[in-house]
Amino acid sequence: MGDDFGERFLKSDTRERLRIARDPDQQDNLRTLLGNNAFEDYKRLAGKVDEGQHLGPGDRTNVIFVPGVMGSLLQSNSRGGMWWIDARTRDRIDNLKLSPDGTTDVDPEDDVGPATSDPSYDPFLVALMKEPGLGHTIFPYDWRKSLRLSAERLKNQILDTYAKNGGKEVHVVAHSMGGLMTRAMLMEYGSEVLPHIGKIVFIATPHFGSPAIAGYLKNHMWGHDMMVLLGRYLSRPTFRSLYGVLGMLPAPRGIYPGTRTNDPKPWVPDQDDADAERYLHPCANFDLYQADEWRLDLKPDEKENLQRVLDDAKRFHQEMIDAHLRLTPDERRKMLVIAGVGYQSLFRFQYEVGIFGEKAGKVTARVKGNVHREGDGRVPVASAALDKVDIRFAKGEHGSMPNIPAVYREVFRFLKGEPLELPKDMNEAMSGHLAPGGKSDAPHLDGSDRSVPVTDVDDLDPGYLQPEPADDARLSILEDELASGQRPEFARLRIL
């Protein structure tokens, strides 16, 4: 496989990728790029689409899809190559570091910017392509930076789409961080764009942050071998520079659900959690927004830089909830949340006292009916819910949620004004083998093939919560395999 094929495939839109997958002359190259299992997923996906009927212009564009964190591919416009993420340019990953204020690349000559969405979203986009009355476009964005910096561009894309489609309302469908991107745009330009927006769907969005981000900030890349390997290419200082990523830390006390003044359902720590009193928060027992509390052994300038990013994240959470609560009931009725359940997640990151002193512990076990201990592998239900917005539930792993038929069909029903079918109760979504949700259309493509039952089929490990990291010997083997093209799954790594 030549480098030009991989870059051409990744830069292509879904229609062109499907055309490539249907071309017998290109299939060996595609198999090498994706790996055997993901290639078979993609080949089946391409087979679902009749090229002559569905790969043309189709319906006028009236849907904008906003991918999640790391779901927008990033390329260097000056030096060439896809820098996030392509195993062949893995030595460039650490060049994704941002300047201290987070507005530019640390080396402005790199000129890194968004290209298009990752192929892992193509199952959802194929379903959207085939749905009568819906035509889509994609909003890729630079997820490294503060989402405020991309808000105007999303606003302009909505208004431009509205102007070009004959004045039809524009719908927005957002996955994970894409929901925060959408809300950041509404925070800045809501009065200008809301009259032109039809519906907004948030799929598995961490509206109030994810404890997984806290785990990565403290322990760096962890959870499974390939993620630890990523940590050899994405350094701790670079990770700490990513304003957009750290903006998904769990919201501060007073904003996160269960910690607010006069909260109708205040969070109550476990009876055996002796250390909870030091800082009452469902996701941590220390102040996530004080650099000193992370105990990262930073130099003074490093600590100052981290505190700057944390201050920005704290301010972002406050501004976002303030803007949301200013929306009118009619504006909130345009919105729908779809949250995933059934998966162990990093629900809480805490310091614990043990026989060898204090250590950082992780709480991952689910608790039935507890919004702080139920989730999709990445996002607790408490964070996925959004104040005064209708919420529906499906059994599903975070990254695969848009690709699950029960989920995308619910999205289409909402966009078309049809009755919804997913349950409003998260326990109902977990009621045995008839529970809605389940398997992705392409589990090897979106990574949900890693999921395994823990106690039964209704209690699932998403496959990225391994407590013990790979040792140096194992990492060296993986690194050699990556260099020889034997680890195509590296290009599908996500932190959420």
Summary of the structure (lengths in Angstrom):
residues: 496
radius of gyration: 21.5
end to end distance: 29.4
largest distance: 68.3
contacts: 1738
relative contact order: 0.13
helix: 44%
strand: 17%
